[in-house]
Amino acid sequence: MAAMGVDDPSRLGPGMLLHRVGPNAVRSHAESYEPLEPGQLLSAASMPAAWAGDWNAAHPDRFTLS
């Protein structure tokens, strides 16, 4: 974080976090993920379609898919 000029995790933004999407391609999280509003995952009606599958597969008692 210090190399990014950030001294606290709360100062990180989605445009600052990068991930590799191919052998020669990098994207920021701002480009790859739609932002969520506070509380948006609490209701199926407001949940983005891109999140629904993972959200429905999640379980608080395990970290596996089955």
C-alpha positions as protocol buffer text, in pm:
chain_id: "A"
residue {
  index: 1
  type: MET
  ca { x: 0 y: 0 z: 0 }
}
residue {
  index: 2
  type: ALA
  ca { x: 282 y: 240 z: 77 }
}
residue {
  index: 3
  type: ALA
  ca { x: 408 y: 207 z: -282 }
}
residue {
  index: 4
  type: MET
  ca { x: 62 y: 321 z: -395 }
}
residue {
  index: 5
  type: GLY
  ca { x: 78 y: 623 z: -166 }
}
residue {
  index: 6
  type: VAL
  ca { x: -191 y: 487 z: 64 }
}
residue {
  index: 7
  type: ASP
  ca { x: -146 y: 466 z: 440 }
}
residue {
  index: 8
  type: ASP
  ca { x: -479 y: 309 z: 534 }
}
residue {
  index: 9
  type: PRO
  ca { x: -691 y: 36 z: 366 }
}
residue {
  index: 10
  type: SER
  ca { x: -998 y: 261 z: 381 }
}
residue {
  index: 11
  type: ARG
  ca { x: -827 y: 491 z: 132 }
}
residue {
  index: 12
  type: LEU
  ca { x: -803 y: 220 z: -136 }
}
residue {
  index: 13
  type: GLY
  ca { x: -1044 y: 250 z: -425 }
}
residue {
  index: 14
  type: PRO
  ca { x: -1158 y: -4 z: -685 }
}
residue {
  index: 15
  type: GLY
  ca { x: -959 y: 176 z: -955 }
}
residue {
  index: 16
  type: MET
  ca { x: -640 y: 119 z: -758 }
}
residue {
  index: 17
  type: LEU
  ca { x: -676 y: -261 z: -733 }
}
residue {
  index: 18
  type: LEU
  ca { x: -567 y: -448 z: -1044 }
}
residue {
  index: 19
  type: HIS
  ca { x: -606 y: -810 z: -1148 }
}
residue {
  index: 20
  type: ARG
  ca { x: -485 y: -1012 z: -1444 }
}
residue {
  index: 21
  type: VAL
  ca { x: -762 y: -1116 z: -1685 }
}
residue {
  index: 22
  type: GLY
  ca { x: -540 y: -1275 z: -1949 }
}
residue {
  index: 23
  type: PRO
  ca { x: -175 y: -1340 z: -2031 }
}
residue {
  index: 24
  type: ASN
  ca { x: -127 y: -981 z: -2148 }
}
residue {
  index: 25
  type: ALA
  ca { x: -424 y: -800 z: -1997 }
}
residue {
  index: 26
  type: VAL
  ca { x: -481 y: -630 z: -1664 }
}
residue {
  index: 27
  type: ARG
  ca { x: -800 y: -457 z: -1545 }
}
residue {
  index: 28
  type: SER
  ca { x: -890 y: -258 z: -1241 }
}
residue {
  index: 29
  type: HIS
  ca { x: -1168 y: -377 z: -1015 }
}
residue {
  index: 30
  type: ALA
  ca { x: -1358 y: -62 z: -1116 }
}
residue {
  index: 31
  type: GLU
  ca { x: -1362 y: -192 z: -1475 }
}
residue {
  index: 32
  type: SER
  ca { x: -1450 y: -551 z: -1383 }
}
residue {
  index: 33
  type: TYR
  ca { x: -1714 y: -525 z: -1112 }
}
residue {
  index: 34
  type: GLU
  ca { x: -2025 y: -313 z: -1089 }
}
residue {
  index: 35
  type: PRO
  ca { x: -2037 y: -113 z: -766 }
}
residue {
  index: 36
  type: LEU
  ca { x: -2286 y: -213 z: -498 }
}
residue {
  index: 37
  type: GLU
  ca { x: -2501 y: 17 z: -294 }
}
residue {
  index: 38
  type: PRO
  ca { x: -2516 y: -36 z: 84 }
}
residue {
  index: 39
  type: GLY
  ca { x: -2763 y: -316 z: 160 }
}
residue {
  index: 40
  type: GLN
  ca { x: -2800 y: -418 z: -204 }
}
residue {
  index: 41
  type: LEU
  ca { x: -2720 y: -785 z: -134 }
}
residue {
  index: 42
  type: LEU
  ca { x: -2984 y: -812 z: 138 }
}
residue {
  index: 43
  type: SER
  ca { x: -3275 y: -849 z: -104 }
}
residue {
  index: 44
  type: ALA
  ca { x: -3311 y: -1077 z: -406 }
}
residue {
  index: 45
  type: ALA
  ca { x: -3502 y: -799 z: -581 }
}
residue {
  index: 46
  type: SER
  ca { x: -3208 y: -557 z: -563 }
}
residue {
  index: 47
  type: MET
  ca { x: -2926 y: -808 z: -614 }
}
residue {
  index: 48
  type: PRO
  ca { x: -2734 y: -772 z: -942 }
}
residue {
  index: 49
  type: ALA
  ca { x: -2767 y: -1079 z: -1167 }
}
residue {
  index: 50
  type: ALA
  ca { x: -2387 y: -1114 z: -1178 }
}
residue {
  index: 51
  type: TRP
  ca { x: -2384 y: -1173 z: -800 }
}
residue {
  index: 52
  type: ALA
  ca { x: -2688 y: -1399 z: -765 }
}
residue {
  index: 53
  type: GLY
  ca { x: -2526 y: -1735 z: -847 }
}
residue {
  index: 54
  type: ASP
  ca { x: -2235 y: -1691 z: -607 }
}
residue {
  index: 55
  type: TRP
  ca { x: -2456 y: -1541 z: -339 }
}
residue {
  index: 56
  type: ASN
  ca { x: -2703 y: -1830 z: -356 }
}
residue {
  index: 57
  type: ALA
  ca { x: -2418 y: -2086 z: -342 }
}
residue {
  index: 58
  type: ALA
  ca { x: -2260 y: -1921 z: -37 }
}
residue {
  index: 59
  type: HIS
  ca { x: -2314 y: -2069 z: 309 }
}
residue {
  index: 60
  type: PRO
  ca { x: -2199 y: -1922 z: 641 }
}
residue {
  index: 61
  type: ASP
  ca { x: -2085 y: -2261 z: 777 }
}
residue {
  index: 62
  type: ARG
  ca { x: -1853 y: -2370 z: 493 }
}
residue {
  index: 63
  type: PHE
  ca { x: -1602 y: -2244 z: 240 }
}
residue {
  index: 64
  type: THR
  ca { x: -1669 y: -2503 z: -29 }
}
residue {
  index: 65
  type: LEU
  ca { x: -1912 y: -2523 z: -319 }
}
residue {
  index: 66
  type: SER
  ca { x: -2075 y: -2848 z: -212 }
}
